[in-house]
Amino acid sequence: MTTDPASSAPFEVLIAGGSVAALEGALALRHLAGDRVSVTLIAPNREFVYRPMTVQEPFAYGAARRYPVEEIVREIGAELIEDSLQSVDPAAARARTASGAQHRYDALLVALGAQIRARYEYATTIDDRHLDAQLHGLVQDVEGGYVKHLAFVIPPRMSWPLPVYELALMTAVRAYDSNIELPITVLTPEDAPLAVFGGGASSAVSQLLADRHIEVITSAYCEIPRPGQIDVSPGGRTVHADRIVALPELEGPALPGLPADDDGFIPIDANCRIRGLEREFAAGDVVEFSIKHGGIAAQQADTAATMIASLAGAPVEPETFRPTIHGILLTGEKPRYLKAQITGGHGFSSEITEEPSWPSPAKIAAKYLAPYLEERDRAAGRSGT
């Protein structure tokens, strides 16, 4: 379905979500299709939080940046509806929100985040929306020498593992700076630390962890049956730690009207079109793609935007999704820059460097959103990653 370029009626694009994929998609559409499209964002959040930087907050490095969603949407030239998507009727091209309102569309981009779920009762499950409140006391106890053994656990159904390694490295540096000997153990179902980046980057990260005397137990599927006890399989090993921090597991929203896998995530094709549908697309943590990462979400949104712009009659060649990860590993000292091409859910041609190997490095490598936020920061007199 395409629109007549001479038609005065713009192509109505509905974007559900208020995080990286949604904002990247809106910016991409404005760049690719201009006035050919009318963009409406449905988002429940009033702020866009630069969430990859929240891992620094418990260590008193400053708060992650926050941007008013309403201002961003207005500057993009889009409309904002403060609501949340509840269901979709593809046959009628309508989306229903929590308020009960119905919204028609010519194309829909579902760019919601995943839902987090605590896997372990006897662990602190991190939530990057509240990380400072969760871990500030732990960092103070580390500085005071009250923590005797700290463990970080990645659950069997992995979410994005990078924050665990950042927290482990930053905690190790803080303990060293406080002249505290603190055993730290990371337990992960990965074959190697950050295996998603491929062998080269993973080996370098492993060495970095070893240099900080952080023990890593790989291929570890953990249960925490009681406080302080981690049972590891295979092998029947038990690890004891007086503080245990775990990543959450992620679940998709299983939106009525849209296909979903067993965990509620939306399947997409190589053009980020929702499988089996015509004008419905998805990007970000909501999709059935094993890597949940802001840069990947942005690439999916860009791919979907090329398809939508083409449908709207813009002279744009649709793209296919070819994921590349650009990641910044915060260490408490000099950050490391990781890059990998992704195929089959794993990285190849990977590298890790002390200097960025791509232009305008940011925690979230997004083609349109990263320079947009940089410009906002520059105008506000702010600098940094």
Beta strands, then each sheet from edge to edge (+ up, - down):
strand 1: 11-16
strand 2: 37-43
strand 3: 47-49
strand 4: 66-68
strand 5: 79-82
strand 6: 85-89
strand 7: 94-97
strand 8: 102-104
strand 9: 107-110
strand 10: 115-117
strand 11: 124-125
strand 12: 150-153
strand 13: 184-187
strand 14: 214-217
strand 15: 221-226
strand 16: 229-233
strand 17: 237-240
strand 18: 243-246
strand 19: 249-251
strand 20: 280-282
strand 21: 324-329
strand 22: 336-343
strand 23: 346-353
sheet 1: 5+ 2+ 1+ 9+ 20+
sheet 2: 3+ 4-
sheet 3: 6+ 7- 8+
sheet 4: 10+ 19-
sheet 5: 11+ 18+ 12+ 13+ 14+
sheet 6: 15+ 16- 17+
sheet 7: 21+ 22- 23+
end
